[in-house]
Amino acid sequence: MAYRVIWSVKAIEDVETIAAYIARDSPSYAAAMIQEILTTTRHLHQDADTGKLVPELGEDNIKEKAVYSYRIIYRIDAEIVTIAALIHQKKLLQTS
């Protein structure tokens, strides 16, 4: 099934924050990280169902994919995948 992929405002802010944080030490690593995140999210239009369930939530339609040390959290609704947030793997997703 082909999905339409959209980004939440929160997810866009997360990417910008991650890029700025990493770029303080290595602009080239920050660029590579963001490129990998974008590549992974571009593939969600075809393979969103292959993500892992988010353990903090346990909902079938909320999944994650890992990119380096970050988790891309997304929701699948009908034909739309919404990228909800990006968080470090050492952090739990805050559900409140």
Secondary structure, DSSP 4 states (H G I P E B T S, - for coil): ---EEEE-HHHHHHHHHHHHHHHTT-HHHHHHHHHHHHHHHHTHHHHGGGSEE-TTT--TTEEEEEETTEEEEEEEETTEEEEEEEEETTSPPP--
